[in-house]
């Protein structure tokens, strides 16, 4: 059985007291509760100290589960996200479940299922529900933070990362490559003759073409690859754990998939069929001593040579 808990960011002390009294054993007063009942004020404070300041949903759920596990309140936990974040399964699956849908100020936050070998008693469930109130407030902050972060680092038209995000990720991947001595490749991509397409179909049609091309990039790359709109009709793809040959194979796959896109999908009519988009791609792989600027510059130089070869080409050496 699932319970929907509509938490509020403004605690209603009367409601909390009423809820607590409803769970009291018959004949027991609120003042008679032992300190350990309800998880104890100290344990609730400990949970708050663990969670406050954490802005990652996955980390929050892991910390919450660790708290539950330490108190024997759960052997396993499942979190079903409302957002695009991946669902989480922690610990061990058990027979007895306590299911909750979390809402805070009418904002849906996700579903939490706690499980363990022993049946939950009412006192334990009340402890969990109070702890879920703390989790819900921190979850909302984390989700809002993530939304703001996406607004800052995501290209609004294509949904790919933007240029700011690109620079952040290149630094991270360069550090990882230096640390693990693993390969890294980068593509600079330009849509050939895009100005002609834009002039023929208008800005709305041009935007649609760019979004369609971005969708081809997504379908043509791995989940570990990082895609960005560099600006205008230029794109960048960062390929971790990929050498130069692997990047060239990926570039050819992108061009092949783009060639198979129908005119209907591109929203081109008979008057604009001759303007089907193609791309030129320059590729650079990491060399010892490379910086962000040197890697980007080498890929950009190879893009220039790909365009000089008549466009619709891939260049990986100069």
MOGI-V765275 format. One record per backbone hydrogen bond with DSSP energy under -1.0 kcal/mol. NH is the residue of the N-H (numbers start at 0). CO is the residue of the C=O. If there is no record, write none. Layout:
nh:NH co:CO
nh:NH co:CO
//
This chain:
nh:2 co:98
nh:4 co:100
nh:6 co:4
nh:6 co:102
nh:15 co:11
nh:16 co:12
nh:17 co:13
nh:18 co:14
nh:19 co:15
nh:20 co:16
nh:21 co:17
nh:22 co:19
nh:23 co:20
nh:27 co:24
nh:31 co:28
nh:32 co:29
nh:36 co:33
nh:38 co:35
nh:39 co:36
nh:43 co:39
nh:44 co:40
nh:45 co:41
nh:46 co:42
nh:47 co:43
nh:48 co:44
nh:49 co:45
nh:50 co:46
nh:51 co:47
nh:53 co:50
nh:59 co:55
nh:60 co:56
nh:61 co:57
nh:62 co:58
nh:63 co:59
nh:64 co:60
nh:65 co:61
nh:66 co:62
nh:67 co:63
nh:68 co:64
nh:69 co:65
nh:70 co:66
nh:71 co:68
nh:72 co:67
nh:74 co:114
nh:75 co:114
nh:76 co:89
nh:77 co:112
nh:78 co:87
nh:79 co:110
nh:87 co:78
nh:89 co:76
nh:91 co:74
nh:95 co:115
nh:97 co:113
nh:99 co:111
nh:100 co:2
nh:101 co:109
nh:102 co:4
nh:103 co:106
nh:104 co:6
nh:106 co:103
nh:108 co:101
nh:110 co:79
nh:111 co:99
nh:112 co:77
nh:113 co:97
nh:114 co:75
nh:115 co:95
nh:124 co:120
nh:125 co:121
nh:126 co:122
nh:127 co:123
nh:128 co:124
nh:129 co:125
nh:130 co:126
nh:131 co:127
nh:132 co:128
nh:133 co:129
nh:134 co:130
nh:135 co:131
nh:136 co:132
nh:137 co:133
nh:138 co:134
nh:139 co:135
nh:140 co:136
nh:141 co:137
nh:142 co:138
nh:143 co:139
nh:144 co:140
nh:145 co:141
nh:146 co:142
nh:147 co:143
nh:148 co:144
nh:149 co:145
nh:150 co:146
nh:151 co:147
nh:152 co:148
nh:153 co:149
nh:154 co:159
nh:158 co:154
nh:160 co:226
nh:161 co:152
nh:165 co:161
nh:166 co:162
nh:167 co:163
nh:168 co:164
nh:169 co:165
nh:170 co:166
nh:171 co:167
nh:172 co:168
nh:173 co:169
nh:174 co:170
nh:175 co:171
nh:176 co:172
nh:177 co:173
nh:178 co:174
nh:179 co:175
nh:180 co:176
nh:184 co:238
nh:185 co:283
nh:186 co:236
nh:187 co:281
nh:188 co:234
nh:189 co:279
nh:190 co:232
nh:191 co:277
nh:193 co:190
nh:196 co:192
nh:197 co:193
nh:198 co:194
nh:199 co:195
nh:200 co:196
nh:201 co:197
nh:205 co:201
nh:206 co:202
nh:207 co:203
nh:208 co:204
nh:209 co:205
nh:210 co:206
nh:211 co:207
nh:212 co:208
nh:213 co:209
nh:214 co:210
nh:215 co:211
nh:216 co:212
nh:217 co:213
nh:218 co:214
nh:219 co:215
nh:224 co:221
nh:225 co:237
nh:227 co:235
nh:228 co:160
nh:229 co:233
nh:230 co:233
nh:233 co:230
nh:234 co:188
nh:235 co:227
nh:236 co:186
nh:237 co:225
nh:238 co:184
nh:240 co:182
nh:246 co:242
nh:247 co:243
nh:248 co:244
nh:249 co:245
nh:250 co:246
nh:251 co:247
nh:252 co:248
nh:253 co:249
nh:254 co:250
nh:255 co:251
nh:256 co:252
nh:257 co:253
nh:258 co:254
nh:260 co:257
nh:265 co:261
nh:267 co:262
nh:271 co:268
nh:274 co:271
nh:275 co:272
nh:279 co:189
nh:280 co:312
nh:281 co:187
nh:282 co:314
nh:283 co:185
nh:285 co:183
nh:289 co:286
nh:294 co:290
nh:295 co:291
nh:296 co:292
nh:297 co:293
nh:298 co:294
nh:299 co:295
nh:300 co:296
nh:301 co:297
nh:302 co:298
nh:303 co:299
nh:304 co:300
nh:305 co:301
nh:306 co:302
nh:307 co:303
nh:308 co:304
nh:309 co:306
nh:310 co:305
nh:314 co:280
//
